[in-house]
Amino acid sequence: MDILEQHIEVIIFTSTTPVKGDFIAEMLTQIHNRAITVEEVKSKVDQINSRYSEGAVFSIVEIAGGYQLLTKKEFDPVISHIQSNLSRKKLSTASLETLSVVVYKQPVTKAVIESIRGVNSDYALQKLLEKGLVKIIGRSEDVGKPLLYAAGDAFLEHFGLNDLSDLPKLKEFEAPAETIGLSEEE
């Protein structure tokens, strides 16, 4: 293991959020007084992960456009058990509904969210904003210049996605005809 690998490991290990490859390259360039490329960082991350392949319970994963040290998937049941016993609050149904509308319709106004949900979304939006799952990205050109909402910086990390293209397509959720009361002949 070389010093670059060790420094990459330290940078990723000490961060509580995903670290972008260009940031790692910039830090290493400053530390080592020579140009370190993003490609070199990626290669070193691959070498680190090959070391982790046997016996380690974690690996470096590309997530939310950066690298983060995470436990391996096979330990998900253990983590789920532990987390279910912690007092960490989960998202309410209203928050999940609101978040879904924001993510799939972004950029979106509160009026559009409420017209889709059919109920007031003030509280759910406020909670999502506090958690960083939703963010305000500007104002619409519509009358009154309402705020525009989009997925927040914590959204990808919270749901374990690398980018928004990893989201399931809406058509994947369409209910088959028989489940919504229609027969095949209709």
C-alpha positions in Angstrom: 0.0 0.0 0.0 1.4 3.3 -1.0 1.2 6.7 0.7 -1.4 8.0 -1.9 -3.7 5.2 -1.0 -3.3 5.9 2.7 -4.1 9.6 2.1 -7.1 8.8 0.0 -8.4 6.4 2.7 -7.9 9.1 5.4 -9.7 11.8 3.3 -12.7 9.5 2.7 -12.7 7.9 6.1 -12.8 11.3 7.9 -15.7 12.7 5.9 -19.3 12.3 6.9 -20.5 12.9 3.4 -19.4 11.6 -0.1 -16.1 13.2 -1.2 -15.8 14.2 -4.9 -12.8 12.8 -6.8 -11.7 16.3 -7.9 -11.6 17.4 -4.3 -9.4 14.4 -3.4 -7.1 15.1 -6.3 -6.8 18.7 -5.4 -6.0 17.9 -1.7 -3.4 15.3 -2.8 -1.9 17.7 -5.3 -1.4 20.2 -2.5 0.0 17.6 0.0 2.4 15.9 -2.5 3.4 19.0 -4.5 2.7 17.2 -7.8 -0.4 17.0 -10.0 -2.7 14.2 -9.0 -5.5 13.4 -11.5 -9.0 12.3 -10.8 -8.2 9.2 -12.9 -5.3 8.4 -10.5 -7.6 8.8 -7.6 -10.1 6.4 -9.1 -7.4 3.9 -9.8 -6.1 4.1 -6.2 -9.7 3.7 -4.9 -10.0 0.5 -6.9 -6.7 -0.7 -5.4 -8.0 0.1 -1.9 -11.2 -1.8 -2.6 -9.3 -4.8 -3.8 -7.6 -4.8 -0.4 -11.0 -4.7 1.2 -12.4 -7.5 -0.9 -11.5 -10.2 1.7 -12.4 -9.8 5.3 -13.3 -6.2 5.5 -16.9 -5.3 6.4 -16.7 -2.0 4.4 -15.7 -0.7 1.0 -15.4 2.7 -0.8 -18.6 3.2 -2.8 -19.3 5.8 -5.5 -22.4 7.6 -4.2 -23.9 11.1 -4.8 -21.1 12.0 -7.2 -18.3 11.2 -4.7 -16.7 8.4 -2.7 -17.8 7.3 0.7 -16.7 4.5 3.0 -19.8 2.2 3.6 -20.4 -1.2 5.0 -20.9 -4.0 2.5 -24.4 -5.0 1.4 -24.2 -8.4 3.1 -24.2 -6.6 6.4 -27.5 -4.7 5.7 -29.6 -7.1 7.9 -27.3 -6.3 10.9 -27.4 -2.6 10.2 -31.2 -2.7 9.7 -31.7 -4.5 13.0 -29.5 -1.9 14.9 -31.2 1.1 13.2 -34.7 -0.2 13.9 -33.8 -0.2 17.6 -32.4 3.3 17.6 -34.7 6.3 18.1 -34.0 7.7 14.7 -37.2 9.1 13.1 -38.3 7.9 9.8 -40.1 9.9 7.1 -43.8 10.1 7.4 -46.1 9.0 4.6 -46.9 12.7 3.9 -43.2 13.5 3.7 -42.5 10.6 1.4 -45.4 11.6 -0.9 -44.2 15.2 -1.0 -40.6 14.1 -1.6 -41.7 11.9 -4.4 -43.5 14.7 -6.1 -40.6 17.1 -5.7 -38.0 14.5 -7.0 -40.0 13.4 -10.1 -41.4 16.9 -11.0 -38.5 19.1 -10.1 -38.2 22.0 -10.3 -41.7 22.3 -8.8 -43.8 24.9 -6.9 -45.7 24.2 -3.7 -48.9 24.8 -5.6 -48.1 22.0 -8.0 -47.1 19.7 -5.1 -50.4 20.4 -3.3 -52.5 19.9 -6.5 -50.9 16.5 -7.0 -51.2 15.4 -3.4 -54.6 17.1 -2.8 -53.6 18.4 0.6 -51.6 21.1 2.2 -47.9 20.3 2.2 -46.4 23.1 4.4 -45.4 20.8 7.3 -44.0 18.0 5.1 -42.0 20.5 3.0 -40.6 22.2 6.1 -39.4 18.9 7.5 -37.8 17.8 4.2 -36.1 21.2 4.0 -34.7 20.8 7.6 -33.3 17.3 6.7 -31.8 18.6 3.5 -33.8 16.2 1.4 -35.4 19.1 -0.5 -33.9 22.5 -1.3 -35.1 25.8 -2.7 -33.5 26.5 -6.0 -35.1 29.8 -6.9 -38.3 31.3 -7.9 -40.7 30.6 -10.7 -41.6 33.1 -13.4 -45.3 32.5 -12.6 -47.6 35.1 -11.0 -46.4 35.8 -7.5 -42.9 34.3 -8.2 -43.5 31.2 -6.0 -40.5 29.2 -4.7 -39.1 26.3 -6.7 -38.2 23.1 -5.0 -35.8 20.3 -6.0 -34.1 17.3 -4.5 -31.7 18.4 -1.8 -28.1 17.5 -1.3 -28.9 14.9 1.3 -31.4 13.1 -1.0 -29.0 11.0 -2.9 -27.0 10.0 0.1 -30.2 9.2 2.2 -31.5 6.8 -0.5 -28.2 5.4 -1.5 -28.2 6.7 -5.0 -25.3 8.0 -7.1 -27.4 10.4 -9.2 -31.0 11.0 -10.1 -30.9 8.8 -13.1 -30.7 5.8 -10.7 -34.3 6.5 -9.6 -36.9 4.0 -10.8 -39.0 5.3 -13.8 -42.6 6.2 -13.0 -43.9 3.6 -15.4 -42.3 0.9 -13.2 -44.9 1.7 -10.6 -48.0 1.6 -12.8 -50.5 -0.9 -11.4 -51.6 -3.8 -13.5 -55.2 -3.4 -14.8 -56.6 -6.2 -12.5 -55.3 -4.4 -9.4 -57.2 -1.2 -10.2 -60.6 -2.9 -10.8 -60.4 -3.2 -14.6 -60.8 -6.5 -16.4 -58.6 -7.5 -19.4 -61.6 -7.1 -21.7 -62.1 -3.4 -20.8 
